[in-house]
């Protein structure tokens, strides 16, 4: 059962942390990934799942000037993506365009549309407008939140709003797909919720060691967090006192967590224990759960862990569902191995 | 003989038949009883017998010899019959002759009787006339005598009435109220008839006396010093005096209710007495009988009073029933209160015993109340409550044992407090459960009728109680380990969680089997719940719950501990700018903190968990010096790596990984010291690796990491079970640092050694100073 030999592998030359689904590509299931190498020439790979779904094909290989710490594909143009990079001493962020390909694969230069120059600190991530064509972008560094307005034809970008997040170092965030004015940002000791119209904090969940956050795309007000301490927590942000459900997560840190774009309650998590776990969160609310646990003894709840993919050599940092084929996900371990798996065997097993 | 019998019987039978047919009024009547077809040789006696046919049959069937023999037989039979017939005729004749003689004799004797009868009649006539004469001559005198007698009676009555006041006075003096009332009621009709005229004075005097009596009686009725019996009598007398009965009755009922309250107090006395004496158990045996006897006596008195009351007011069953029920319910109310305290089942038994005797007593008096059923119902509730309470007390005890240690540890008084807590709570769990079982067993073994009737229920309650108890305990454990307060009392909580883990294991492996055994021995049966639900106590389920709880707590412990180190590491790595690190001068102090944490964990673990089997400790390393150089290949590789070589280094490590067996870093944790410590160390090192991967280092930063890791190598090996994995992880940290380093040139081994020695010397020095 374990091992996941069903996965399709693809090797990057160097170590890597980030992978992103190319959402704008509606004809193919493709992913973008970038390497993280301090001393070598870094690369961005555009990978496409072959039509038979049996192998991963490299559609494009582009060199990138610095090591890539974050990468996000533009939701409306498959040729545009953003990266956060580090030169070793300082951080930068930029938006790139993949040049028109004429069949050649010999590392053409990426076209840099613009760079997000207002940052000073450690940049954590860039978030695109959650759906559809829109010019708004958000970037998060350790201390600040920026809302950018991107002018594609002019290839220019300017800061619309900026707000300092205070003393707690931000570590990442997610844009609410149900309410485009809401943003969840993770910091050292809490999860902060921002209203982008006013750039004010609206809500706060006191929770330390949150590494990653993702909105449930199917259900408003529900977020999933990955934490050091208790693995994975599912929250209803209207009830911020306690999580709705807790899943055990990973043996070591749970690094990333992603909700499936189509199937409610299907959650993917990756961890530094070199595994990727597939969970099925029960759709009950908390009250129903407790009332059930009172009488549960003969019929215990089924194990929420559907499968554990453990065929990795190193910590898995990159994780992405395919939005075109929502039963497919790509994972990226630190040693530069991309593994694409299908969760179909577990989908209808309930 | 037997062979002869048959023909003999045959013969006798035939004879009888012949004779009966002879005497029978209608010989043909018997004929149809023989079936016509039965024309065999035996049918010779039937009326339908056809001699010709018979002859023909005989001739056809038998041989000549047979016929001859048959002839001879028949001739003999005929002869026999003739002689019998002759005998009968003779006998008849004899009887006839004797009868004739008797009749003759009777005739001669009857002739002289008539004259005698006539003489008798004459005599009787003369007696009658004489008695009439006497009667008439005495009539007048008798009349006179009767008149005199009547006068005398009247006079005596008048005398009595005149004497009545004096007599009543005398009665009052001697308190013979019963007599007085009897006299007065006797005189009543006369007073009614002539009270206004001739006996006016008398009447007034005696009414005055009666008024006194009534007053006295009333006083007596309501005086508490009098026995209830005496008061009941007084009530009877008052009733005879036509005193308003209803108010009396109400008042008496009130009295009874009053005494009910008194009884109540008695029960409380008993319970308090038994509570007081529950500590010195010998004293109890001595002191208990007295209050209980007193109580019994008062109940008996109460019963008698009720009895009397019933006699006085026969139509008051309903109220009495109510009263008796009230008594029982009140008794049980107090018992319920009592049960809320912590009592042993002996005490409960005692109280129940008292109540049962009371109920029996009362039941004897008031049948209609169906007190027994009422009492049974109430007793069921009480015992159920008792069982539930006992379990909650047990739970409380265990949690006390746990939290007390918890607090003690907070004060930092005792070093082995974790162990103490574990031992104490272990003992509480096992001993407490056993005590509880023993206690309940007492309930079962007692032959009090009341309890015998609800035995099955008790068994079910006990089984179900244990089931619920353990579930509750599990919940309680989870509550205790809750993270709500984890931020403030990290240290304390971690220890507590560890204790809980080991305690859960203990419950699963030792306590449950013991309890199951015990329950099977003395609490089997039950079955009120019905077989479809199965037994109330399911040890398998409980075991499962506690097994998973134990593992969960162990993981929680490891998590909490790792978390602390993780925070330490986070501070170490995020505060510093590693790209501008200065040259390493000494081993960084976070190493000390880390080791200190490990030591604390080791201490806690040592108190609680058993020692595991050491697998490969000190098999391949005979000391710290050799072990520090145990990975020469990698060292060499690191030494070689200069700027030129750095390029290929990543590839090299990848290659090395390919050929190296993949080290299983995260194995299953077991319940022993080494396994837990190893797990913590592994998790911490992994965290260290991950933190390193998030940074970028300059050469000095890398060298600092190298130095720190090198220093950690030796002490970690000593604390840990799985050296290979730890070595691997330590190497991984260095590899990660070199990968994230702009200029990965390691420290030269001599400098490394020097710095480490300096650090060792410093720590030794500190140790000696602190000692």
Interface residues (C-beta under 8 A of the other chain):
Chain A: X14 X15 X37 X38 X39 X40 X86 X88 X89 X169 X209 X228 X229 X230 X251 X252 X253 X272 X273 X297 X313 X315 X334 X335
Chain B: X483 X541 X559 X563 X566 X574 X579 X646 X647 X650 X654 X657 X662 X665 X666 X683 X686 X687 X690 X693 X696 X739 X740 X741 X742
